[in-house]
Amino acid sequence: MSIYEPVPFSQMPPKSDKEIEAFTKSHYRTFTFRKTIRDFSERPIPEEAIHNCIRVASMAPSGANHQPWHFVAISSKTIKTKIRHAAETEEKKFYSSINNDEWLRALEPIGTGPNKLHLEIAPWLIVVFAERYGIKIDGSTFKNYYVPESVGIASGFLISAIHQAGLYCLVHTPNPMKFLTKICNRPTSNKPVMILAIGHPAKDAKIPYASTQKKPLEQILTTIR
């Protein structure tokens, strides 16, 4: 017996072709201001705003609609300090390893280093976890599908929502990052994927010139008619 149950859905108000084109141009212009910053202001951000951004992320499509993600939003100074220190420990190993020479040369124009003060200064951190498998109420497990793809899409939704709220974020992926599972008190089924530091830019915030260089459309697009 099939358990598939189709239901009507609420459609968005329709747009004309001209309205669609105008909206997409305006949307693109908005995103030309999206920049990754490391110089954050300590200006607070309402908790509900962070929750609303995560609500946007929860609308992302996922394999079998299992929604294999979990978000931990952190404003606690104590926890942010713990995360910073643990991340810097791993980063120092990374930056001192000769095996990472090629990767480090690629990072030189970006100006990054092992110091991660922004993890402490930014008013909010969101740690994104991928649920490698689900756990039922009775403790049994079930398989999740297309987990990296699903979490990646949800993270994109989240970053988009943050930007459209007028905020800035930095994606940080320390490696390894198992320490996040412990600090955030998540089960072993949860794999940490990234940390997003979120806030307003400091008055003297700067970004590396290299980050302003984006590939033109003709280099990233092939149109087949």
N, C-alpha and C positions, 0 to 999 in steps of 0.2 A: 504493500500500500504506500503510495507516494505521500510525503509530508510537505511537498511543495504547495505553497498557498499564495497565489498572485493577489496583490492588492493595488488599488490606485495610488498614484503618487502626486504630490503637489508640485506642479511645474512652475518654473520661474516665469514672470511676465515676459512675453515674447518681445524680441527686438527686431527692428528692420535691419536689412543688410548695412545701411548707412550707420545705424546706431551701433551695430556690432563693430564695424570698422573704426568708428570714432572712439568707442570704449576701449578697444584693444590698443589704439595709439596712446590714449590717455594712461592706460594701465602700464604700458611700456615706459612712458615718461616718468611715471611714479617710481618705477623700479630702477631707473638710472641713478636714483639717489641711494639705492641700497648699497651700503658699504660695510665691510667688516672692520670694526674698531677694537682697539685694546685700551684706549684711554676713556674710562667711564667716569661719569659724574656719580656722586652718592645720592643724588635726588631720588627719593623713593618712588615706587610704582605701585599702584593699588593692586592688592592681591586678586581682586575680581578680574582685572585686566589680564593677568597671567592665566587665570583659569579660563577666561574666554578664548584666549589664543589656543589653549590646549583643547578646548571644545571644537575649535576649527580643525585641529589635527585629527580629532576623533572621527571626523566626517570623511576621511580619506578611504579610498577603496582598499580592500585587502583580500588575500587568498581565502576563498570559501567564507568570506566575511567573518573570519575568526578574530580580526583586530588584534594581532599578536604584538601589542605594544603596551608599555607602561611609562608614565611620566612622573618624575619626582621633582616637585617645585620647591626650591630651597631659598629662604631669606635669612635663616639663622646665621649670624656672624660666626658662631662656634663651628657649625658644620661646614660653612664655606672655607674657613681657615683650615680645617682638617683636609678638605678636598684639595685645597691649594698645595699644602705641604706634601700630600701623597702624590699629587700630579707632578710636582717639581722633582721629587725623588726619581720618578721614572724618566722625566725629561732630561735630567742630568746624565743619566745612563745613556740615553739616546744621543745627546749632543757630544758625548765623549767617546762614542764608539766609532772606530775607523770603518766599520762595516757600513755605516750610514753616510759615507762621504758624498756619494752622488746625490742622495736626497738632501743633505745639508747644503750642497752647492745650489740646488734648486730653490732652497728656502732663503738664500742670501739676499735676493732683491726684496724679499718680504720683511726682512729685519726681525725675525723671531729669535727667541732664545729660551733658555730653561726657566727664566723667571716668569711666573704666572700670577702677578699681583692682581690682574683683572678678575681672577676667580674670587678674590676677596672683596674688591671694591664694587663690582657690579651688584646692584641691589637684589637681583634674582639670578639663580642658576636653575636651569632645567636639565636634569639628567634623563636621557632617553634610553630606555631598555627595550630589548627585543625578547619576546617570550618564545623561547625555543620550542616549548611544548606547553599545552594547557593542563591545568589541574582541576579535576571535578571536585565537587563538594565532598565526595566519599574518599578523596585522596588518589583516585585513579587518574591516569594521564591520557591525553589525546594529542594527536599530531596537529601541528599548525603548518600551513602551506605558504610557500613563497614569502618566508619571514623577512629576509633582507630587503626584498623589493617592497613589501608592504610597509615596513618601518621607514624605508627611505622615502617613500611617497608621503607618509604621514609627517615626517620631519620637514619635508619641503612645504607642506601645508602650514606647519607651525612657523617656520621661518618667514613665510609669506605673510602670515597673520601678524607676526611681530613687527615686520616692516610697515605694513599698512596701518598699524596702530601708532606709527610715528616713533617707534623705538628702534634700537640697534642691537645686534647680537654678534657674538663671536662663537664659531664652532670649534671646539677643542676635543681632540681624540688622543689622549695619552695612551701609550702602549707599553705594557699591558695595563688594563684598567679594571682588574678584578676588585681593586680596593673600593670601587664605587658600589659594588654589590653589598659589601659589608657595611660601609658607612651609611648607605641608604636603606639598609635592613631589608633587602629584597631576597626572594628565594633563589635557589641555584638554577631554577628554570629561566631566570631572567639574565640576559647577557647585556652588559652596558655597551652602548653604541657610541654615544657622544655626550658632551656637556655643552650646553648653550649658556653663555654668559649674556645677560640681558640688561639693558639700561639706556640712559640718555648719555650722549657724548659729553666729555669734559670740555670746558671752554677752550682749552688749548689742545684739543684732540687733533692728532695728525694721522694720516694713513700713508703707506708706502706708494710711491708713484707707480710701481709695477702693478699694484692692484687695480689701478684705473684703466689698464689696458685690456680691453675685451676683444675677442675675435670678431671680425665683421660677419654679417649674416651669410655672405657668400662662402665663408669658410666652414660654417656649421650647418648649412641647410642644403639639402638636395630636394628639389620639387619634381615629382613625377606626375605628369598630367595624363 
